[in-house]
Amino acid sequence: MTWWTRLQDCPVYRIRAEETNKFLVVCDPAVHGCAPLQVIEIFDVGGATPPNSHQAAVESFVVLHGQGVAECNGQTLPLRTGSVLIVSPGDVHVVRNTGSDRLYCLTTLMPDEELAALIRGGVADQLDAVDLAALGAD
């Protein structure tokens, strides 16, 4: 089945209201019947993921806009627009926004490892004018 939509029509969530990043869900395994979870992860200024790893999943981050760092297995790697980070299963990692604007990453997790359900079970949020401009959405 083929799906088509606009970014601004995709659901947006924070895992908890106090989190510093939100997820624009682009491809959800439960909705689209596919293996990967794909989101645009939007990090507030100073925002970061908690340290985490995945048992079997490979996670990729493509920086669409902004700058930050990734900490992975003792290494600190610079992230900026155009950077690509691929994290192997078992690698403990953190992505942190170190810029003066929001950080936008196209993040893919395959297989999903139930992250989509965790995101969907969170708090509904929305894109604002800053997000829409950064993503080139109408």
C-alpha positions, 0 to 999 in steps of 0.5 A: 500500500502506498501512503502520501501525506504532508509533514504538517499532517503527521502526528507529533508527540513528546514521550512525556510533557517535560521532555526536551524533544518531540517526534514528528511520526513519518512512518509508524509500523503499526499504522503503515505495516512496515518494519522501520520507525521513522520520525523527525526528532525535534530537539529544543535548544539544550535538549537531548535524548537520555542515554540509550541503546537498542538490543537488535535495532540499527538507528540512523540520524540524518541532521536536516537542520541545526547542530549538536553532538552525539556521544557514542561509546566514549566518542563525541561526534559533531552533528550539523546539517548534512551529518549522518550518524548510524548507531549499531545495536548495543551502542549506548548513545546520546544526541544533544542539541548544542546549537542556538536553534532547534535541532532536526534529525530524520531518525530511523529505527529498524526494527522498531523495538516498540519505540513507536508504541512508546511515542504514541503513548506519550503526550500529543504535541504540534509543530509550530511556525519555527518547525514548519519553516525549518522543515520547509513545510507549508 
